[in-house]
Amino acid sequence: MQRNVSLFLMVAAQASAWAQQTARPNIVYIMTDDHTAQMMSCYDTRFVETPNLDRIARDGVRFTRSYVANSLSGPSRACMLTGKHSHKNGFTNNEHGIFDGSQQTMPKLLQRAGYETCIIGKWHLVSKPTGFDHWEILPAQGDYYNPAFIHMDGTTSVDSGYVTRIVTDKALAWMDQHAASPKPFALFIHHKACHRAWLPALEDLRLYEDKTFPLPAEFHDDYATREAAAKTEMEIGKDMDIVYDTKMFVSPEETPRTRLSNSYQGMIGRLSKAERQQYDDFYVPLSREFYKKWGTDYNFLPKQASSSVAGSKDAELLEWKYQRYMRDYAKVVHELDVQVGRVLDYLRDRNLLDNTLVVYTSDQGFYMGEHGWFDKRFMYEESLSTPLVMRLPAGYERRGDIDEMVQNIDYAPTFLDLAGAPIPDDIQGVSLLPLLKGRAATKQDKQAISNWRDAIYYHYYEYPAEHDVRRHYGLRTDRYKLIHFYGHDVNSWELFDLKNDPHELHNLYGKPGYEDLQRQLHRRLEALQIQYDDPQR
C-alpha cells in the first residue's frame, strides 16, 4: 500500500511538473538583416506598408528606443545570443571573427530549463550553431534565389524558391514536428532579408515602380565637422555599384565591368532558365534604357556634396540611384511582411498565440539615403536604432509604446526570465519583463522600471573593411550622444544634441559653452566602460 501511495505521489509530482513546464510561454524570435525602422509602417508611414509586422505592434508593444551594441550582422547576433557586449562574447567583427560556440549562450540555458530550441536561416557566425536541438542555416550571407542550407549532419542541400519563403516554410515545418513534444519551444527565425543586394521575389519585381520616394532631409550631407563620416565609402552616389546594387545588367558583353559585377552574375546565375527569363524581362529593359541615357563608360559619381546641384546631371543620376535602391529594398520588405503574416496565422490557427512571446526585430538599422548613405555600422541614429515589436503571452498586459531605452543585449535575460530560468551574473543585459507586465507589475518590477538605464553603450570595431567606417565607441543618453572615433588615421570626438539636431549634422564637441556637458558625458561614458568592463577606456 505504501509503495502504491509513493508511486502515486511520484507520478502526480511528475504530472504537475510537466503541466508547469508546458504552461511556460513559447518564444518565437524573428530577426531580419538590415531591416530599418524607417521601412516599417508602424514606425514610419512615408515609404512602405507592413500590415503583418504592424499586427505585432498593434496587438502588443512597440519599443520606441531600441538600440544595438555593435551595428554589424555577426557581432549583433553574438550580442543577442550571449546577452553581452562584443568585447565580452569575443565576436567583435565579421572580417576576422569566429564565434566561440563553447561559451555560455541563451539557447543553451533555455535547453537546461527544459525548452526545445531551433534556429532556421541566417547564422553568420562562422562556427556551427550550438545550444539548438535543431538547426538549418544559410552558408555565410546566404542567397536570395534557390539558396543552399547547411544541416546538422554537415550536409548541404539546395532548396528551390525564394529564401524568405523557404526559411518560413522550414520554421513552420519544425513547429509541426514539435507539436507532439511536451516541452515549450524557442524558435529563432533568422531571415536573410533585407540584406544587400535586395533581390526581390520574382512576383514582386514590379511592385513600387510607380512610387517616388521622398529624399531624406539630410540626403545632401556634406559631413562638415565630422571627420570620420567624410572618410567613409557608403555613399549612394559614388559607392553604390551600378551593376550589383541597382542591377543595371544586360549581358557581360553589353554591361560595364564593375568591382562587384561578377558577384552579381553569381547571384542571378542561381535562377533557373524560366526564372531568369522572368527576372530579365523586368531588369534588362531598365538597364538598356539606363545605358542608352548614361553610356556604358559609366563612371561613379563624385562625393555626395558635389552631386547636389539641383537640375545637374550628377544630381539627376544620384536621385535615380536612390529611387532604384528604395524600390528594390521595399520589394524585399513586402515579401518579408507576407511571411511574418504566415507565422502569425500559424500560431493563431493552432491556439498558440496566448502562450507565445512573438518578437520581431532586426540585427541593426540601416541608412535609406540619410546622410546620402546605404549600409549601417555608425553610431548615428539610423543604424544604432533597430525596430523591436512584441506580441505578449497571456499575463503580460502592457500595450502600446514602451519608451525606455533597451538594447539587444537585453533579449537573452528577457527570454531566460520568461522561461523561469536563472539569469547568470555575467550577462550584461537586463530583463525586459518588468516593462511588459502592465497592471501585473510587482513592487520589484516597478522598482526596476524606476531605476531603468539612462544611457546605452556602443562599440564598433571592424576597420579596415568594407565601407571604411572607422572604429568608434560612445554613449547615448535621452538627449545627447558622445562618440569617439579612434585608431589608424582618426582620433576625433563628436557630440550631438539630439533634441535640437535630430539628424546629427552639427558636431558640438569643443564648441564654447559645452565644456560642462562634455565633462559630464565623459564621466558617464567612463562609468559605462567600467560597468561593462571594456578595456578601451
FIDOMAR-37861 format. One record per residue (C-alpha): residue number from 1; residue in one letter; x, y, z. Coordinates in nm, 3 decimals. Example, Ala and Ser with C-alpha at 12.3 -4.5 7.8 and 13.67 -1.06 7.14 Angstrom:
<lomars>
(1; A; (1.230; -0.450; 0.780))
(2; S; (1.367; -0.106; 0.714))
</lomars>
This chain:
<lomars>
(1; M; (0.000; 0.000; 0.000))
(2; Q; (0.279; 0.239; 0.096))
(3; R; (0.454; 0.159; -0.232))
(4; N; (0.140; 0.243; -0.430))
(5; V; (0.096; 0.572; -0.244))
(6; S; (0.457; 0.662; -0.308))
(7; L; (0.421; 0.574; -0.674))
(8; F; (0.104; 0.783; -0.699))
(9; L; (0.274; 1.082; -0.538))
(10; M; (0.571; 1.048; -0.769))
(11; V; (0.351; 1.029; -1.078))
(12; A; (0.142; 1.323; -0.955))
(13; A; (0.458; 1.528; -0.897))
(14; Q; (0.581; 1.443; -1.247))
(15; A; (0.246; 1.537; -1.399))
(16; S; (0.245; 1.864; -1.208))
(17; A; (0.598; 1.945; -1.321))
(18; W; (0.504; 1.855; -1.679))
(19; A; (0.198; 2.080; -1.668))
(20; Q; (0.403; 2.369; -1.530))
(21; Q; (0.664; 2.313; -1.796))
(22; T; (0.420; 2.310; -2.087))
(23; A; (0.243; 2.617; -1.946))
(24; R; (0.558; 2.822; -1.978))
(25; P; (0.542; 3.050; -2.282))
(26; N; (0.694; 2.953; -2.611))
(27; I; (0.928; 3.201; -2.778))
(28; V; (0.922; 3.285; -3.149))
(29; Y; (1.205; 3.525; -3.225))
(30; I; (1.201; 3.663; -3.580))
(31; M; (1.512; 3.857; -3.677))
(32; T; (1.583; 4.010; -4.015))
(33; D; (1.903; 4.150; -4.155))
(34; D; (1.936; 4.526; -4.211))
(35; H; (1.564; 4.597; -4.177))
(36; T; (1.543; 4.951; -4.051))
(37; A; (1.256; 5.113; -3.864))
(38; Q; (1.203; 5.370; -4.143))
(39; M; (1.085; 5.084; -4.364))
(40; M; (0.823; 4.951; -4.122))
(41; S; (0.492; 5.134; -4.124))
(42; C; (0.420; 5.110; -3.752))
(43; Y; (0.731; 5.331; -3.715))
(44; D; (0.721; 5.540; -4.033))
(45; T; (0.440; 5.572; -4.287))
(46; R; (0.635; 5.756; -4.559))
(47; F; (0.774; 5.464; -4.755))
(48; V; (0.607; 5.122; -4.726))
(49; E; (0.316; 4.940; -4.569))
(50; T; (0.391; 4.639; -4.347))
(51; P; (0.048; 4.525; -4.222))
(52; N; (0.164; 4.195; -4.072))
(53; L; (0.457; 4.343; -3.885))
(54; D; (0.223; 4.616; -3.767))
(55; R; (-0.011; 4.344; -3.631))
(56; I; (0.254; 4.255; -3.376))
(57; A; (0.281; 4.614; -3.258))
(58; R; (-0.097; 4.670; -3.267))
(59; D; (-0.169; 4.362; -3.055))
(60; G; (0.133; 4.407; -2.832))
(61; V; (0.406; 4.663; -2.774))
(62; R; (0.636; 4.881; -2.982))
(63; F; (0.971; 4.988; -2.840))
(64; T; (1.046; 5.345; -2.944))
(65; R; (1.409; 5.350; -2.828))
(66; S; (1.559; 5.015; -2.919))
(67; Y; (1.933; 5.003; -2.991))
(68; V; (2.214; 4.764; -3.077))
(69; A; (2.555; 4.733; -2.912))
(70; N; (2.751; 4.695; -3.237))
(71; S; (2.579; 4.770; -3.569))
(72; L; (2.706; 4.479; -3.773))
(73; S; (2.543; 4.145; -3.852))
(74; G; (2.764; 3.884; -3.686))
(75; P; (2.854; 4.088; -3.378))
(76; S; (2.490; 4.185; -3.329))
(77; R; (2.385; 3.819; -3.337))
(78; A; (2.656; 3.731; -3.086))
(79; C; (2.530; 4.005; -2.852))
(80; M; (2.177; 3.865; -2.879))
(81; L; (2.285; 3.505; -2.812))
(82; T; (2.503; 3.588; -2.512))
(83; G; (2.348; 3.899; -2.356))
(84; K; (2.696; 4.050; -2.358))
(85; H; (2.878; 4.328; -2.541))
(86; S; (3.114; 4.231; -2.822))
(87; H; (3.434; 4.258; -2.619))
(88; K; (3.288; 4.006; -2.372))
(89; N; (3.146; 3.749; -2.615))
(90; G; (3.459; 3.770; -2.833))
(91; F; (3.293; 3.828; -3.170))
(92; T; (3.375; 4.190; -3.246))
(93; N; (3.374; 4.193; -3.628))
(94; N; (3.282; 3.992; -3.938))
(95; E; (3.622; 4.017; -4.107))
(96; H; (3.822; 3.812; -3.858))
(97; G; (3.566; 3.684; -3.609))
(98; I; (3.477; 3.322; -3.530))
(99; F; (3.209; 3.284; -3.265))
(100; D; (3.319; 3.065; -2.974))
(101; G; (3.030; 2.820; -2.962))
(102; S; (3.158; 2.659; -2.643))
(103; Q; (3.071; 2.965; -2.435))
(104; Q; (2.756; 3.018; -2.235))
(105; T; (2.465; 3.122; -2.456))
(106; M; (2.097; 3.189; -2.401))
(107; P; (1.980; 2.890; -2.614))
(108; K; (2.193; 2.654; -2.403))
(109; L; (2.043; 2.797; -2.086))
(110; L; (1.694; 2.758; -2.229))
(111; Q; (1.771; 2.395; -2.307))
(112; R; (1.873; 2.341; -1.945))
(113; A; (1.547; 2.500; -1.839))
(114; G; (1.353; 2.240; -2.038))
(115; Y; (1.299; 2.423; -2.367))
(116; E; (1.340; 2.273; -2.711))
(117; T; (1.539; 2.511; -2.928))
(118; C; (1.565; 2.560; -3.304))
(119; I; (1.723; 2.810; -3.541))
(120; I; (1.637; 2.838; -3.911))
(121; G; (1.802; 3.076; -4.157))
(122; K; (2.091; 3.314; -4.131))
(123; W; (2.362; 3.237; -3.875))
(124; H; (2.668; 3.430; -3.998))
(125; L; (2.891; 3.344; -3.703))
(126; V; (3.135; 3.111; -3.889))
(127; S; (3.135; 2.833; -3.628))
(128; K; (2.849; 2.583; -3.622))
(129; P; (2.548; 2.659; -3.401))
(130; T; (2.546; 2.517; -3.050))
(131; G; (2.263; 2.511; -2.799))
(132; F; (2.000; 2.415; -3.057))
(133; D; (1.812; 2.086; -3.079))
(134; H; (1.764; 2.150; -3.447))
(135; W; (1.924; 2.389; -3.694))
(136; E; (1.930; 2.460; -4.066))
(137; I; (2.141; 2.758; -4.161))
(138; L; (2.242; 2.955; -4.467))
(139; P; (2.614; 2.943; -4.555))
(140; A; (2.770; 3.284; -4.478))
(141; Q; (2.530; 3.551; -4.611))
(142; G; (2.313; 3.302; -4.799))
(143; D; (2.141; 3.363; -5.132))
(144; Y; (1.803; 3.507; -5.219))
(145; Y; (1.734; 3.264; -5.505))
(146; N; (1.742; 2.884; -5.476))
(147; P; (1.954; 2.904; -5.159))
(148; A; (2.178; 2.640; -5.007))
(149; F; (2.126; 2.526; -4.647))
(150; I; (2.370; 2.354; -4.414))
(151; H; (2.219; 2.081; -4.197))
(152; M; (2.314; 1.945; -3.856))
(153; D; (2.472; 1.634; -4.007))
(154; G; (2.711; 1.851; -4.207))
(155; T; (2.541; 1.801; -4.542))
(156; T; (2.433; 2.086; -4.769))
(157; S; (2.121; 2.097; -4.983))
(158; V; (1.978; 2.349; -5.229))
(159; D; (1.612; 2.446; -5.189))
(160; S; (1.415; 2.577; -5.486))
(161; G; (1.248; 2.911; -5.442))
(162; Y; (1.287; 3.243; -5.265))
(163; V; (1.482; 3.245; -4.941))
(164; T; (1.235; 3.441; -4.725))
(165; R; (0.959; 3.196; -4.811))
(166; I; (1.182; 2.891; -4.766))
(167; V; (1.303; 2.999; -4.421))
(168; T; (0.940; 3.041; -4.317))
(169; D; (0.843; 2.702; -4.464))
(170; K; (1.117; 2.534; -4.264))
(171; A; (1.019; 2.716; -3.943))
(172; L; (0.654; 2.615; -3.977))
(173; A; (0.754; 2.256; -4.057))
(174; W; (0.964; 2.243; -3.742))
(175; M; (0.672; 2.369; -3.531))
(176; D; (0.457; 2.095; -3.685))
(177; Q; (0.715; 1.836; -3.582))
(178; H; (0.739; 1.986; -3.233))
(179; A; (0.361; 1.968; -3.178))
(180; A; (0.388; 1.623; -3.017))
(181; S; (0.654; 1.736; -2.769))
(182; P; (0.556; 1.826; -2.411))
(183; K; (0.834; 2.084; -2.398))
(184; P; (0.790; 2.457; -2.456))
(185; F; (0.993; 2.577; -2.751))
(186; A; (1.217; 2.865; -2.851))
(187; L; (1.225; 2.909; -3.228))
(188; F; (1.468; 3.154; -3.387))
(189; I; (1.364; 3.251; -3.742))
(190; H; (1.656; 3.442; -3.892))
(191; H; (1.594; 3.589; -4.237))
(192; K; (1.845; 3.698; -4.497))
(193; A; (1.615; 3.983; -4.595))
(194; C; (1.673; 4.277; -4.618))
(195; H; (2.045; 4.240; -4.681))
(196; R; (2.227; 4.387; -4.979))
(197; A; (2.178; 4.341; -5.280))
(198; W; (1.800; 4.349; -5.222))
(199; L; (1.689; 4.090; -5.477))
(200; P; (1.306; 4.074; -5.480))
(201; A; (1.080; 3.773; -5.511))
(202; L; (1.008; 3.732; -5.882))
(203; E; (0.636; 3.801; -5.844))
(204; D; (0.721; 4.129; -5.667))
(205; L; (0.950; 4.270; -5.937))
(206; R; (0.704; 4.537; -6.047))
(207; L; (0.592; 4.649; -5.703))
(208; Y; (0.664; 5.011; -5.609))
(209; E; (0.769; 5.101; -5.964))
(210; D; (0.511; 5.379; -5.971))
(211; K; (0.621; 5.524; -5.636))
(212; T; (0.863; 5.815; -5.599))
(213; F; (1.022; 5.803; -5.258))
(214; P; (1.089; 6.134; -5.082))
(215; L; (1.451; 6.232; -5.025))
(216; P; (1.560; 6.240; -4.661))
(217; A; (1.616; 6.588; -4.522))
(218; E; (1.989; 6.526; -4.483))
(219; F; (2.035; 6.345; -4.817))
(220; H; (2.294; 6.601; -4.938))
(221; D; (2.500; 6.598; -4.620))
(222; D; (2.848; 6.749; -4.666))
(223; Y; (2.984; 6.588; -4.344))
(224; A; (3.126; 6.918; -4.223))
(225; T; (3.277; 6.888; -3.872))
(226; R; (3.254; 6.504; -3.885))
(227; E; (3.591; 6.374; -3.999))
(228; A; (3.512; 6.002; -3.988))
(229; A; (3.183; 6.043; -4.174))
(230; A; (3.364; 6.226; -4.455))
(231; K; (3.610; 5.937; -4.497))
(232; T; (3.359; 5.655; -4.532))
(233; E; (3.274; 5.465; -4.851))
(234; M; (2.898; 5.412; -4.833))
(235; E; (2.750; 5.694; -5.037))
(236; I; (2.469; 5.606; -5.275))
(237; G; (2.623; 5.830; -5.540))
(238; K; (2.986; 5.721; -5.556))
(239; D; (2.990; 5.386; -5.373))
(240; M; (2.671; 5.204; -5.472))
(241; D; (2.766; 4.962; -5.751))
(242; I; (2.566; 5.025; -6.068))
(243; V; (2.551; 4.652; -6.151))
(244; Y; (2.549; 4.475; -5.814))
(245; D; (2.325; 4.720; -5.628))
(246; T; (2.099; 4.880; -5.889))
(247; K; (2.101; 4.572; -6.116))
(248; M; (2.179; 4.753; -6.441))
(249; F; (2.293; 4.443; -6.628))
(250; V; (2.216; 4.338; -6.984))
(251; S; (2.487; 4.082; -7.059))
(252; P; (2.861; 4.051; -6.987))
(253; E; (2.932; 4.195; -7.330))
(254; E; (2.692; 4.491; -7.306))
(255; T; (2.749; 4.589; -6.945))
(256; P; (3.048; 4.770; -6.793))
(257; R; (3.262; 4.562; -6.563))
(258; T; (3.249; 4.687; -6.204))
(259; R; (3.409; 4.577; -5.880))
(260; L; (3.105; 4.364; -5.792))
(261; S; (2.962; 4.269; -6.133))
(262; N; (3.094; 3.912; -6.111))
(263; S; (2.926; 3.870; -5.773))
(264; Y; (2.601; 3.995; -5.921))
(265; Q; (2.618; 3.746; -6.207))
(266; G; (2.674; 3.471; -5.950))
(267; M; (2.362; 3.571; -5.754))
(268; I; (2.125; 3.579; -6.051))
(269; G; (2.300; 3.278; -6.202))
(270; R; (2.122; 3.069; -5.938))
(271; L; (1.791; 3.124; -6.116))
(272; S; (1.651; 2.853; -6.341))
(273; K; (1.615; 2.932; -6.711))
(274; A; (1.245; 3.018; -6.672))
(275; E; (1.310; 3.223; -6.359))
(276; R; (1.593; 3.408; -6.528))
(277; Q; (1.367; 3.497; -6.817))
(278; Q; (1.113; 3.644; -6.576))
(279; Y; (1.390; 3.836; -6.400))
(280; D; (1.543; 3.965; -6.724))
(281; D; (1.205; 4.067; -6.862))
(282; F; (1.196; 4.327; -6.587))
(283; Y; (1.556; 4.441; -6.539))
(284; V; (1.703; 4.422; -6.890))
(285; P; (1.473; 4.690; -7.042))
(286; L; (1.553; 4.917; -6.745))
(287; S; (1.922; 4.851; -6.799))
(288; R; (1.912; 4.922; -7.172))
(289; E; (1.729; 5.247; -7.105))
(290; F; (1.985; 5.341; -6.841))
(291; Y; (2.290; 5.280; -7.060))
(292; K; (2.127; 5.448; -7.357))
(293; K; (2.095; 5.763; -7.148))
(294; W; (2.415; 5.749; -6.942))
(295; G; (2.650; 5.549; -7.161))
(296; T; (2.834; 5.225; -7.099))
(297; D; (3.151; 5.407; -6.994))
(298; Y; (2.965; 5.485; -6.674))
(299; N; (3.177; 5.641; -6.402))
(300; F; (3.087; 5.667; -6.037))
(301; L; (2.955; 5.995; -5.912))
(302; P; (3.182; 6.228; -5.716))
(303; K; (3.143; 6.294; -5.344))
(304; Q; (2.786; 6.344; -5.231))
(305; A; (2.808; 6.719; -5.178))
(306; S; (2.938; 6.759; -5.535))
(307; S; (2.630; 6.585; -5.671))
(308; S; (2.372; 6.809; -5.509))
(309; V; (2.328; 7.094; -5.756))
(310; A; (1.960; 7.087; -5.846))
(311; G; (1.899; 7.017; -6.213))
(312; S; (2.254; 6.898; -6.279))
(313; K; (2.332; 6.567; -6.448))
(314; D; (2.502; 6.440; -6.133))
(315; A; (2.200; 6.527; -5.919))
(316; E; (1.966; 6.351; -6.162))
(317; L; (2.176; 6.035; -6.162))
(318; L; (2.214; 6.041; -5.785))
(319; E; (1.840; 6.060; -5.731))
(320; W; (1.784; 5.789; -5.993))
(321; K; (2.012; 5.555; -5.797))
(322; Y; (1.829; 5.641; -5.476))
(323; Q; (1.490; 5.553; -5.628))
(324; R; (1.617; 5.219; -5.761))
(325; Y; (1.764; 5.138; -5.420))
(326; M; (1.444; 5.226; -5.237))
(327; R; (1.220; 5.033; -5.475))
(328; D; (1.421; 4.711; -5.459))
(329; Y; (1.455; 4.732; -5.082))
(330; A; (1.079; 4.794; -5.047))
(331; K; (1.004; 4.488; -5.261))
(332; V; (1.217; 4.268; -5.036))
(333; V; (1.035; 4.406; -4.731))
(334; H; (0.698; 4.323; -4.890))
(335; E; (0.769; 3.950; -4.909))
(336; L; (0.918; 3.957; -4.561))
(337; D; (0.594; 4.105; -4.426))
(338; V; (0.389; 3.840; -4.605))
(339; Q; (0.594; 3.562; -4.447))
(340; V; (0.571; 3.712; -4.098))
(341; G; (0.194; 3.707; -4.152))
(342; R; (0.214; 3.332; -4.223))
(343; V; (0.388; 3.275; -3.889))
(344; L; (0.128; 3.479; -3.701))
(345; D; (-0.157; 3.296; -3.876))
(346; Y; (0.000; 2.960; -3.794))
(347; L; (0.022; 3.044; -3.425))
(348; R; (-0.333; 3.180; -3.424))
(349; D; (-0.483; 2.881; -3.605))
(350; R; (-0.322; 2.640; -3.359))
(351; N; (-0.422; 2.838; -3.049))
(352; L; (-0.060; 2.911; -2.965))
(353; L; (-0.066; 3.291; -2.961))
(354; D; (-0.178; 3.327; -2.600))
(355; N; (0.110; 3.111; -2.483))
(356; T; (0.382; 3.251; -2.709))
(357; L; (0.605; 3.555; -2.695))
(358; V; (0.647; 3.673; -3.054))
(359; V; (0.942; 3.907; -3.105))
(360; Y; (1.026; 4.088; -3.426))
(361; T; (1.348; 4.282; -3.466))
(362; S; (1.648; 4.328; -3.695))
(363; D; (2.019; 4.283; -3.632))
(364; Q; (2.055; 4.661; -3.670))
(365; G; (1.914; 4.959; -3.853))
(366; F; (2.013; 5.083; -4.198))
(367; Y; (2.053; 5.406; -4.394))
(368; M; (1.784; 5.467; -4.651))
(369; G; (1.954; 5.771; -4.801))
(370; E; (2.002; 5.957; -4.471))
(371; H; (2.337; 6.139; -4.498))
(372; G; (2.338; 6.015; -4.859))
(373; W; (2.422; 5.664; -4.736))
(374; F; (2.330; 5.300; -4.752))
(375; D; (2.458; 5.032; -4.507))
(376; K; (2.494; 5.068; -4.127))
(377; R; (2.793; 5.050; -3.880))
(378; F; (2.790; 5.407; -3.748))
(379; M; (2.658; 5.504; -3.407))
(380; Y; (2.433; 5.761; -3.572))
(381; E; (2.064; 5.706; -3.508))
(382; E; (1.955; 5.519; -3.821))
(383; S; (2.197; 5.230; -3.768))
(384; L; (2.219; 5.243; -3.390))
(385; S; (1.841; 5.200; -3.370))
(386; T; (1.659; 4.881; -3.459))
(387; P; (1.287; 4.805; -3.477))
(388; L; (1.152; 4.598; -3.189))
(389; V; (0.789; 4.489; -3.152))
(390; M; (0.647; 4.210; -2.939))
(391; R; (0.318; 4.025; -2.910))
(392; L; (0.292; 3.915; -2.550))
(393; P; (0.165; 3.591; -2.397))
(394; A; (-0.128; 3.586; -2.155))
(395; G; (-0.049; 3.752; -1.824))
(396; Y; (0.160; 4.029; -1.979))
(397; E; (-0.081; 4.317; -2.014))
(398; R; (0.132; 4.606; -2.139))
(399; R; (0.018; 4.751; -2.470))
(400; G; (0.130; 5.038; -2.690))
(401; D; (0.463; 5.219; -2.688))
(402; I; (0.749; 5.149; -2.448))
(403; D; (0.987; 5.444; -2.429))
(404; E; (1.258; 5.307; -2.201))
(405; M; (1.600; 5.260; -2.361))
(406; V; (1.657; 4.894; -2.447))
(407; Q; (1.939; 4.714; -2.624))
(408; N; (1.992; 4.381; -2.799))
(409; I; (2.196; 4.251; -2.503))
(410; D; (1.859; 4.252; -2.319))
(411; Y; (1.700; 3.974; -2.526))
(412; A; (1.890; 3.689; -2.359))
(413; P; (1.795; 3.779; -1.999))
(414; T; (1.437; 3.850; -2.110))
(415; F; (1.391; 3.505; -2.260))
(416; L; (1.555; 3.337; -1.961))
(417; D; (1.335; 3.534; -1.722))
(418; L; (1.025; 3.438; -1.920))
(419; A; (1.132; 3.073; -1.905))
(420; G; (1.173; 3.089; -1.527))
(421; A; (1.544; 3.020; -1.567))
(422; P; (1.811; 3.193; -1.358))
(423; I; (1.997; 3.477; -1.528))
(424; P; (2.374; 3.434; -1.484))
(425; D; (2.553; 3.725; -1.319))
(426; D; (2.789; 3.772; -1.614))
(427; I; (2.507; 3.857; -1.854))
(428; Q; (2.527; 4.232; -1.914))
(429; G; (2.176; 4.297; -2.041))
(430; V; (1.865; 4.329; -1.827))
(431; S; (1.531; 4.151; -1.850))
(432; L; (1.257; 4.347; -2.022))
(433; L; (0.978; 4.160; -1.842))
(434; P; (0.915; 4.437; -1.586))
(435; L; (0.829; 4.663; -1.881))
(436; L; (0.583; 4.410; -2.021))
(437; K; (0.365; 4.322; -1.722))
(438; G; (0.140; 4.626; -1.713))
(439; R; (-0.104; 4.606; -1.420))
(440; A; (0.052; 4.277; -1.313))
(441; A; (0.381; 4.451; -1.232))
(442; T; (0.506; 4.379; -0.882))
(443; K; (0.670; 4.623; -0.645))
(444; Q; (1.005; 4.480; -0.755))
(445; D; (0.913; 4.533; -1.122))
(446; K; (0.815; 4.893; -1.058))
(447; Q; (1.142; 4.948; -0.875))
(448; A; (1.334; 4.808; -1.172))
(449; I; (1.147; 5.042; -1.406))
(450; S; (1.212; 5.345; -1.186))
(451; N; (1.584; 5.260; -1.190))
(452; W; (1.596; 5.186; -1.565))
(453; R; (1.915; 5.269; -1.754))
(454; D; (1.962; 5.632; -1.854))
(455; A; (2.225; 5.562; -2.122))
(456; I; (2.338; 5.287; -2.359))
(457; Y; (2.693; 5.194; -2.460))
(458; Y; (2.811; 5.118; -2.814))
(459; H; (3.137; 4.993; -2.964))
(460; Y; (3.215; 4.925; -3.333))
(461; Y; (3.542; 4.751; -3.426))
(462; E; (3.551; 4.648; -3.793))
(463; Y; (3.820; 4.853; -3.970))
(464; P; (3.975; 4.829; -4.223))
(465; A; (3.683; 4.668; -4.401))
(466; E; (3.401; 4.726; -4.649))
(467; H; (3.276; 5.087; -4.639))
(468; D; (3.575; 5.217; -4.438))
(469; V; (3.383; 5.311; -4.125))
(470; R; (3.637; 5.390; -3.855))
(471; R; (3.634; 5.221; -3.515))
(472; H; (3.440; 5.408; -3.254))
(473; Y; (3.265; 5.384; -2.920))
(474; G; (3.029; 5.609; -2.734))
(475; L; (2.717; 5.657; -2.530))
(476; R; (2.367; 5.777; -2.599))
(477; T; (2.156; 5.935; -2.327))
(478; D; (1.799; 6.057; -2.353))
(479; R; (1.915; 6.377; -2.523))
(480; Y; (2.286; 6.362; -2.602))
(481; K; (2.532; 6.143; -2.785))
(482; L; (2.910; 6.134; -2.737))
(483; I; (3.124; 5.937; -2.984))
(484; H; (3.498; 5.876; -3.002))
(485; F; (3.648; 5.769; -3.338))
(486; Y; (3.993; 5.621; -3.288))
(487; G; (4.282; 5.436; -3.449))
(488; H; (4.453; 5.446; -3.788))
(489; D; (4.400; 5.796; -3.927))
(490; V; (4.140; 5.941; -3.687))
(491; N; (4.124; 6.049; -3.325))
(492; S; (3.818; 6.267; -3.304))
(493; W; (3.521; 6.326; -3.076))
(494; E; (3.164; 6.411; -3.170))
(495; L; (2.886; 6.549; -2.953))
(496; F; (2.525; 6.585; -3.064))
(497; D; (2.219; 6.743; -2.907))
(498; L; (1.951; 6.504; -3.035))
(499; K; (1.667; 6.731; -2.929))
(500; N; (1.783; 7.029; -3.135))
(501; D; (1.974; 6.833; -3.400))
(502; P; (1.792; 6.501; -3.459))
(503; H; (1.972; 6.443; -3.790))
(504; E; (2.314; 6.472; -3.621))
(505; L; (2.456; 6.728; -3.860))
(506; H; (2.621; 6.964; -3.611))
(507; N; (2.912; 6.836; -3.404))
(508; L; (2.923; 7.043; -3.085))
(509; Y; (3.237; 6.890; -2.940))
(510; G; (3.488; 7.157; -2.841))
(511; K; (3.244; 7.441; -2.903))
(512; P; (3.232; 7.720; -2.643))
(513; G; (2.958; 7.674; -2.388))
(514; Y; (2.960; 7.294; -2.391))
(515; E; (3.253; 7.235; -2.156))
(516; D; (3.045; 7.126; -1.857))
(517; L; (2.827; 6.897; -2.066))
(518; Q; (3.134; 6.736; -2.222))
(519; R; (3.284; 6.666; -1.881))
(520; Q; (2.958; 6.512; -1.760))
(521; L; (2.928; 6.291; -2.066))
(522; H; (3.292; 6.183; -2.046))
(523; R; (3.237; 6.078; -1.685))
(524; R; (2.921; 5.889; -1.779))
(525; L; (3.100; 5.719; -2.068))
(526; E; (3.384; 5.608; -1.844))
(527; A; (3.133; 5.475; -1.591))
(528; L; (2.969; 5.264; -1.861))
(529; Q; (3.306; 5.130; -1.976))
(530; I; (3.380; 5.032; -1.618))
(531; Q; (3.034; 4.879; -1.577))
(532; Y; (3.073; 4.667; -1.891))
(533; D; (3.445; 4.606; -1.834))
(534; D; (3.551; 4.741; -2.172))
(535; P; (3.930; 4.777; -2.171))
(536; Q; (3.914; 5.053; -2.434))
(537; R; (3.890; 5.322; -2.164))
</lomars>
